[in-house]
Amino acid sequence: MLAIFTVMLGIGIQWLIWPLAFAIVAREERWLKWYTITGTLMMFVHLYGLHLYPWANQLFEPQIATAIIRSSALPAWIVVLLWTFRRLQRARLDDQPLVNSPTPAAEKSG
């Protein structure tokens, strides 16, 4: 899923929710936090700069407003890119599973 987000062009705000479920299942709290922060920034700029109250088009020329809206996706994309590389690196180099499974209490003690 992360690899798809890494190479996909034109990510919209409706796609922001998809990685959250996978991050929760994989117990990726660190990446979930950063993705949530950057995704919220992107959603805020898109919703309040383009959809709900189009201030970007009122304050700036159309080319600059478009650049602001499009560049608001970069922080979330960078987080997804780094997250993808880290997961692939962990899977390849450390030979760890991509999903962190909980360890039963019986296995911990014995």
Contact map, one row per residue, 1 for C-alpha under 8 A:
11111000000000000010000000000000000000000000000000000000000000000000000000000000000000000000000000000000000000
11111100000000000010000000000000000000000000000000000000000000000000000000000001101100000000000000000000000000
11111110000000000000000000000000000000000000000000000000000000000000000000000000100100000000000000000000000000
11111111000000000000000000000000000000000000000000000000000000000000000000000000000000000000000000000000000000
11111111001000000000000000000000000000000000000000000000000000000000000000001001000000000000000000000000000000
01111111000000000000000000000000000000000000000000000000000000000000000000001001100100000000000000000000000000
00111111100000000000000000000000000000000000000000000000000000000000000000000000000000000000000000000000000000
00011111111000000000000000000000000000000000000000000000000000000000000000000000000000000000000000000000000000
00000011111000000000000000000000000000000000000000000000000000000000000000000000000000000000000000000000000000
00000001111100000000000000000000000000000000000000000000000000000000000000000000000000000000000000000000000000
00001001111110100000000000000000000000000000000000000000000000000000000010000000000000000000000000000000000000
00000000011111110000000000000000000000000000000000000000000000000000000000000000000000000000000000000000000000
00000000001111110000000000000000000000000110010000000000000000000000000000000000000000000000000000000000000000
00000000000111111000000000000000000000000000000000000000000000000000000000000000000000000000000000000000000000
00000000001111111100000000000000000000000000000000000000000000000000000000000000000000000000000000000000000000
00000000000111111111000000000000000000100000000000000000000000000000000000000000000000000000000000000000000000
00000000000001111111100000000000000000000000000000000000000000000000000000000000000000000000000000000000000000
00000000000000111111110000000000000000000000000000000000000000000000000000000000000000000000000000000000000000
11000000000000011111111000000000000000000000000000000000000000000000000000000000000000000000000000000000000000
00000000000000011111111100000001000000000000000000000000000000000000000000000000000000000000000000000000000000
00000000000000001111111110000000000000000000000000000000000000000000000000000000000000000000000000000000000000
00000000000000000111111111000000000000000000000000000000000000000000000000000000000000000000000000000000000000
00000000000000000011111111111011000000000000000000000000000000000000000000000000000000000000000000000000000000
00000000000000000001111111111001000000000000000000000000000000000000000000000000000000000000000000000000000000
00000000000000000000111111110000000000000000000000000000000000000000000000000000000000000000000000100000000000
00000000000000000000011111110000000000000000000000000000000000000000000000000000000000000000000001111000000000
00000000000000000000001111111000000000000000000000000000000000000000000000000000000000000000000000110000000000
00000000000000000000001111111111000000000000000000000000000000000000000000000000000000000000000000000000000000
00000000000000000000001100111111100000000000000000000000000000000000000000000000000000000000000000000000000000
00000000000000000000000000011111110000000000000000000000000000000000000000000000000000000000000000000000000000
00000000000000000000001000011111111000000000000000000000000000000000000000000010001000000000000000000000000000
00000000000000000001001100011111111100000000000000000000000000000000000000000000000000000000000000000000000000
00000000000000000000000000001111111110000000000000000000000000000000000000000000000000000000000000000000000000
00000000000000000000000000000111111111000000000000000000000000000000000000000010000000000000000000000000000000
00000000000000000000000000000011111111100000000000000000000000000000000000010011000000000000000000000000000000
00000000000000000000000000000001111111110000000000000000000000000000000000000000000000000000000000000000000000
00000000000000000000000000000000111111111000000000000000000000000000000000000000000000000000000000000000000000
00000000000000000000000000000000011111111100000000000000000000000000000000110010000000000000000000000000000000
00000000000000010000000000000000001111111110000000000000000000000000000010110000000000000000000000000000000000
00000000000000000000000000000000000111111111000000000000000000000000000000000000000000000000000000000000000000
00000000000000000000000000000000000011111111100000000000000000000000000100000000000000000000000000000000000000
00000000000010000000000000000000000001111111110000000000000000000000000110110000000000000000000000000000000000
00000000000010000000000000000000000000111111111000000000000000000000000000000000000000000000000000000000000000
00000000000000000000000000000000000000011111111110000000000000000000000000000000000000000000000000000000000000
00000000000000000000000000000000000000001111111111000000000000000000100100000000000000000000000000000000000000
00000000000010000000000000000000000000000111111111100000000000000000100100000000000000000000000000000000000000
00000000000000000000000000000000000000000011111111111000000000000000000000000000000000000000000000000000000000
00000000000000000000000000000000000000000001111111111110000000000000000000000000000000000000000000000000000000
00000000000000000000000000000000000000000001111111111111100000000000100000000000000000000000000000000000000000
00000000000000000000000000000000000000000000111111111111100000000000100000000000000000000000000000000000000000
00000000000000000000000000000000000000000000011111111100000000000000000000000000000000000000000000000000000000
00000000000000000000000000000000000000000000001111111100000000000000000000000000000000000000000000000000000000
00000000000000000000000000000000000000000000001111111110000000000000000000000000000000000000000000000000000000
00000000000000000000000000000000000000000000000111111111110000000000000000000000000000000000000000000000000000
00000000000000000000000000000000000000000000000111001111111000000000000000000000000000000000000000000000000000
00000000000000000000000000000000000000000000000011000111111100001001100000000000000000000000000000000000000000
00000000000000000000000000000000000000000000000011000111111111001000000000000000000000000000000000000000000000
00000000000000000000000000000000000000000000000000000111111110000000000000000000000000000000000000000000000000
00000000000000000000000000000000000000000000000000000011111110001000000000000000000000000000000000000000000000
00000000000000000000000000000000000000000000000000000001111111011000000000000000000000000000000000000000000000
00000000000000000000000000000000000000000000000000000000111111111000000000000000000000000000000000000000000000
00000000000000000000000000000000000000000000000000000000100111111100000000000000000000000000000000000000000000
00000000000000000000000000000000000000000000000000000000000011111110000000000000000000000000000000000000000000
00000000000000000000000000000000000000000000000000000000000111111111000000000000000000000000000000000000000000
00000000000000000000000000000000000000000000000000000001101111111111100000000000000000000000000000000000000000
00000000000000000000000000000000000000000000000000000000000001111111110000000000000000000000000000000000000000
00000000000000000000000000000000000000000000000000000000000000111111111000000000000000000000000000000000000000
00000000000000000000000000000000000000000000000000000001000000011111111100000000000000000000000000000000000000
00000000000000000000000000000000000000000000110011000001000000001111111110000000000000000000000000000000000000
00000000000000000000000000000000000000000000000000000000000000000111111111000000000000000000000000000000000000
00000000000000000000000000000000000000000000000000000000000000000011111111000000000000000000000000000000000000
00000000000000000000000000000000000000001100110000000000000000000001111111100000000000000000000000000000000000
00000000001000000000000000000000000000100100000000000000000000000000111111111000000000000000000000000000000000
00000000000000000000000000000000000000000000000000000000000000000000011111111100000000000000000000000000000000
00000000000000000000000000000000000001100100000000000000000000000000000111111110000000000000000000000000000000
00000000000000000000000000000000001001100100000000000000000000000000000011111111000000000000000000000000000000
00001100000000000000000000000000000000000000000000000000000000000000000011111111100000000000000000000000000000
00000000000000000000000000000000000000000000000000000000000000000000000001111111110000000000000000000000000000
00000000000000000000000000000010011001000000000000000000000000000000000000111111111000000000000000000000000000
01001100000000000000000000000000001000000000000000000000000000000000000000011111111100000000000000000000000000
01100100000000000000000000000000000000000000000000000000000000000000000000001111111110000000000000000000000000
00000000000000000000000000000000000000000000000000000000000000000000000000000111111111000000000000000000000000
01000000000000000000000000000010000000000000000000000000000000000000000000000011111111100000000000000000000000
01100100000000000000000000000000000000000000000000000000000000000000000000000001111111110000000000000000000000
00000000000000000000000000000000000000000000000000000000000000000000000000000000111111111000000000000000000000
00000000000000000000000000000000000000000000000000000000000000000000000000000000011111111100000000000000000000
00000000000000000000000000000000000000000000000000000000000000000000000000000000001111111110000001000000000000
00000000000000000000000000000000000000000000000000000000000000000000000000000000000111111111000000000000000000
00000000000000000000000000000000000000000000000000000000000000000000000000000000000011111111110000000000000000
00000000000000000000000000000000000000000000000000000000000000000000000000000000000001111111111101000000000000
00000000000000000000000000000000000000000000000000000000000000000000000000000000000000111111111111000000000000
00000000000000000000000000000000000000000000000000000000000000000000000000000000000000011111111100000000000000
00000000000000000000000000000000000000000000000000000000000000000000000000000000000000001111111000000000000000
00000000000000000000000000000000000000000000000000000000000000000000000000000000000000001111111100000000000000
00000000000000000000000000000000000000000000000000000000000000000000000000000000000000000111111110000000000000
00000000000000000000000000000000000000000000000000000000000000000000000000000000000000000111011111000000000000
00000000000000000000000000000000000000000000000000000000000000000000000000000000000000000010001111110000000000
00000000000000000000000001000000000000000000000000000000000000000000000000000000000000100110000111110000000000
00000000000000000000000011100000000000000000000000000000000000000000000000000000000000000000000011111000000000
00000000000000000000000001100000000000000000000000000000000000000000000000000000000000000000000011111100000000
00000000000000000000000001000000000000000000000000000000000000000000000000000000000000000000000000111110000000
00000000000000000000000000000000000000000000000000000000000000000000000000000000000000000000000000011111000000
00000000000000000000000000000000000000000000000000000000000000000000000000000000000000000000000000001111101100
00000000000000000000000000000000000000000000000000000000000000000000000000000000000000000000000000000111111100
00000000000000000000000000000000000000000000000000000000000000000000000000000000000000000000000000000011111110
00000000000000000000000000000000000000000000000000000000000000000000000000000000000000000000000000000001111111
00000000000000000000000000000000000000000000000000000000000000000000000000000000000000000000000000000011111111
00000000000000000000000000000000000000000000000000000000000000000000000000000000000000000000000000000011111111
00000000000000000000000000000000000000000000000000000000000000000000000000000000000000000000000000000000111111
00000000000000000000000000000000000000000000000000000000000000000000000000000000000000000000000000000000011111
